[in-house]
Amino acid sequence: MRGVHGVRGVPTISAAEYQLRREAVAAGMDAAGLDALCVFYPARVAWLTGFHHIPTERPIALLMGSSGQSSLVVPAVEKEHAEASTTVDQVRVYFEYPGAQHPMEMVAGVLAEMSARAPRTGADHDGYIPYWGYRGPRLSDLTGIEPIDAEMIVESLRRVKSAAELECIQLACDWAVRAHRRMQAAIQTGKTEMECYTPPAEQTLFEMIREMPGWRPKGFDGSGLTAMFVGGRATAMPHGFVRGHGIQAGDVLVSGAGADIDGYRSEL
């Protein structure tokens, strides 16, 4: 919403909404007869906690018990970030991976504290998703049985957007449209794609910062605003790379733009 002097209020997802999401998941767990749920996928962890992080080889997991209690397992480098950005009941910290104790052993320990029975433990993946050379035991290696596939308990809820989510998505689209239109106006033959799209994207990013005081991107998608295109022969390839050969008259251009508002990213 635009205020005086072009300043906008920035929509956010409240702590109360994150709590309601976890309560809805707990209800789904109860209906499925689960004692506990392990969530490993970063987007689902963020949706349930507000903790947006860069996935690395260091495992991060959200564990929820049948009574709704929640524990977030993180490495020490994420401790302050996790404690500042979430309202989960507990942040459990391991020092480092690799280290003396494998982080998945801590996950198993938290499940034991929750009195979770292995046949009634659900997960969205059988252990941490491999990133950047991660190696470790699957959750089933530690519990002795493959977890119940509980991915849809979370995903079915994510499909229905709240008013706050829709507001974030709409504003992200508005900024993407502004950047895309500015980029279109800057396209010139003889210039490379980067020369055409970088200045308009940068100008729009600076406007985001100026018009939405306190706004910052979340996650790991760079600056929080993207506007770019691929031209010429590269457009014949799915997700073609920028070649930088210079735009010629008659070239086909494939463009895209997106923005980040409280972790909700548009893609035009």
C-alpha positions in Angstrom: 0.0 0.0 0.0 1.4 3.4 -1.0 1.7 6.1 1.5 3.0 9.7 1.4 6.2 10.4 -0.6 5.9 7.0 -2.3 6.6 5.0 0.9 5.0 1.6 1.1 4.1 -0.6 4.0 5.7 -4.0 3.7 3.4 -7.0 4.3 4.8 -9.7 6.5 3.7 -13.1 7.9 3.1 -12.6 11.6 4.3 -14.9 14.4 0.6 -15.7 15.1 0.2 -17.0 11.5 3.2 -19.2 11.8 1.8 -20.6 15.1 -1.5 -21.3 13.3 0.3 -23.1 10.6 2.0 -25.4 13.1 -1.3 -26.0 14.8 -2.9 -27.0 11.5 0.0 -29.4 10.9 -0.4 -30.8 14.4 -4.1 -31.5 13.6 -3.1 -33.3 10.4 -0.6 -35.3 12.4 -3.3 -36.3 14.8 -5.6 -37.4 12.0 -2.8 -39.5 10.5 -1.9 -41.0 13.9 1.6 -39.6 14.0 3.7 -39.2 17.1 6.1 -36.8 15.4 6.9 -35.2 12.1 10.4 -34.3 10.7 10.6 -31.6 8.1 13.8 -31.3 6.1 12.9 -29.3 3.0 14.0 -25.6 3.5 10.8 -24.1 2.0 8.7 -26.1 4.4 10.8 -25.2 7.3 10.5 -21.6 6.4 6.7 -21.8 5.9 6.3 -23.3 9.4 8.8 -21.2 11.3 9.8 -18.0 9.5 13.4 -19.3 9.4 14.7 -18.7 5.9 18.1 -20.1 5.5 20.7 -21.0 2.9 20.8 -24.8 2.6 24.3 -26.2 2.9 26.0 -29.4 3.9 25.0 -28.6 7.5 21.7 -30.3 8.3 18.7 -28.3 9.5 15.4 -29.9 10.5 12.2 -29.0 12.2 10.6 -31.6 14.5 7.0 -31.4 15.7 5.5 -33.6 18.3 1.9 -34.8 18.6 1.0 -32.2 21.2 2.3 -29.4 18.9 5.7 -28.9 20.5 8.4 -27.9 18.0 12.1 -28.1 17.9 14.5 -26.6 15.3 17.8 -28.4 14.9 20.5 -26.1 13.5 24.3 -25.7 13.4 26.0 -23.2 15.7 26.5 -20.8 12.8 22.7 -20.4 12.5 22.0 -20.2 16.3 21.4 -16.4 16.5 19.6 -16.3 13.2 17.2 -19.1 14.2 16.5 -17.7 17.7 15.8 -14.2 16.3 13.5 -15.3 13.4 11.4 -18.0 14.9 8.9 -18.7 17.6 9.4 -22.4 17.9 9.5 -23.9 21.4 13.1 -24.9 21.2 16.2 -24.3 19.1 18.7 -27.2 19.4 22.2 -26.5 18.4 25.0 -28.8 17.3 28.5 -27.4 16.8 29.4 -28.3 13.3 29.2 -30.8 10.5 31.3 -32.8 10.2 31.8 -33.1 13.9 32.0 -35.4 16.9 28.3 -36.0 16.8 26.4 -36.4 13.5 23.5 -33.9 13.4 21.1 -36.7 12.5 21.9 -38.3 15.8 20.6 -35.1 17.5 17.4 -35.4 15.4 17.0 -38.9 16.6 17.6 -37.8 20.2 14.9 -35.1 19.9 12.4 -37.7 18.6 13.2 -39.9 21.6 12.5 -37.0 23.9 9.2 -36.6 22.2 8.5 -40.2 22.9 7.9 -40.7 19.2 7.5 -44.3 18.2 9.3 -45.2 15.0 6.3 -46.7 13.2 4.4 -43.5 13.9 7.1 -41.0 12.8 6.5 -39.1 9.6 8.8 -37.1 7.5 8.9 -35.2 4.2 12.1 -37.0 3.3 14.0 -39.9 4.7 16.7 -37.7 6.3 18.5 -34.5 5.3 18.5 -33.6 1.6 22.1 -33.8 0.3 23.7 -30.4 -0.4 27.3 -29.5 -1.1 28.8 -32.9 -0.3 26.7 -33.8 2.7 26.8 -37.5 3.7 25.0 -39.0 6.6 22.6 -41.7 7.8 19.0 -41.7 6.6 16.3 -41.2 9.3 15.3 -44.8 8.8 18.9 -45.9 9.6 18.5 -44.3 13.0 14.9 -45.4 13.8 15.1 -48.8 12.2 12.1 -48.2 9.9 11.3 -46.0 7.0 9.3 -42.9 8.1 5.7 -42.4 7.0 5.5 -40.2 4.0 4.0 -37.1 5.5 4.9 -34.5 2.9 1.3 -33.8 2.0 0.3 -32.8 5.6 2.3 -29.7 5.0 1.9 -29.3 1.2 -1.9 -29.5 1.3 -1.9 -26.5 3.7 0.7 -24.5 1.7 -1.6 -24.7 -1.4 -4.3 -22.5 0.2 -2.9 -19.0 0.6 -3.8 -16.7 3.5 -4.7 -13.0 3.0 -1.2 -12.0 4.2 0.5 -14.4 1.7 -1.6 -13.1 -1.2 -0.6 -9.5 -0.2 3.1 -10.5 -0.2 2.8 -12.3 -3.6 0.9 -9.3 -5.1 3.5 -6.8 -4.0 6.3 -9.1 -5.3 4.5 -9.1 -8.7 4.1 -5.4 -8.7 7.8 -4.8 -8.2 8.7 -7.4 -10.8 6.4 -5.7 -13.4 8.1 -2.4 -12.7 11.5 -3.9 -13.2 10.4 -5.7 -16.3 8.9 -2.7 -18.0 12.0 -0.6 -17.3 14.2 -3.3 -18.7 12.1 -3.5 -21.9 12.5 0.2 -22.4 16.3 -0.2 -22.0 16.8 -2.9 -24.7 19.0 -1.7 -27.6 20.5 -3.5 -30.5 24.3 -3.9 -30.4 24.3 -4.2 -26.6 24.7 -7.4 -24.7 21.8 -8.7 -22.5 23.7 -7.8 -19.3 24.3 -4.2 -20.5 20.5 -3.8 -21.1 19.1 -5.5 -18.0 21.5 -4.7 -15.2 21.0 -1.0 -14.9 17.2 -1.2 -14.8 17.2 -4.0 -12.3 19.6 -2.1 -10.1 17.5 1.1 -10.3 14.4 -0.8 -9.4 16.1 -2.5 -6.5 17.2 0.9 -5.1 13.6 2.1 -5.4 12.5 -1.0 -3.4 14.9 0.0 -0.6 13.9 3.6 -0.7 10.1 3.1 -0.9 9.9 0.2 1.6 12.0 1.2 4.6 13.2 -1.9 6.5 12.6 -4.2 3.5 15.2 -6.9 3.1 15.2 -10.1 0.9 14.9 -13.4 2.6 16.4 -16.7 1.5 19.3 -17.1 -0.9 18.1 -15.7 -4.2 20.5 -12.8 -4.4 19.5 -9.2 -4.1 15.7 -9.8 -3.8 15.0 -8.5 -7.3 15.6 -10.0 -10.7 15.0 -8.7 -14.2 16.8 -10.4 -17.1 16.5 -11.9 -20.6 18.2 -14.2 -23.0 18.5 -13.2 -26.7 19.3 -14.8 -30.0 20.1 -18.5 -30.5 20.2 -19.2 -26.8 16.4 -18.8 -26.7 16.0 -22.1 -28.5 17.3 -23.9 -25.4 15.1 -24.5 -22.3 16.5 -22.1 -19.6 19.2 -21.0 -22.1 22.2 -19.1 -20.7 23.1 -15.5 -21.5 25.7 -15.6 -24.3 26.5 -11.9 -24.4 27.0 -11.8 -28.1 25.0 -8.6 -28.6 21.4 -8.2 -29.5 20.5 -8.0 -33.2 17.4 -6.8 -34.9 14.9 -9.6 -35.3 16.3 -11.6 -32.3 13.8 -13.5 -30.2 14.1 -12.5 -26.5 13.0 -14.6 -23.6 12.6 -12.5 -20.4 11.8 -12.9 -16.8 11.5 -10.8 -13.6 10.8 -11.5 -9.9 10.9 -10.0 -6.5 11.0 -11.2 -2.9 8.6 -9.9 -0.3 9.0 -11.7 3.1 10.2 -14.8 1.4 7.4 -14.9 -1.2 9.0 -14.7 -4.7 7.2 -13.7 -7.9 8.3 -15.0 -11.3 7.1 -13.2 -14.4 
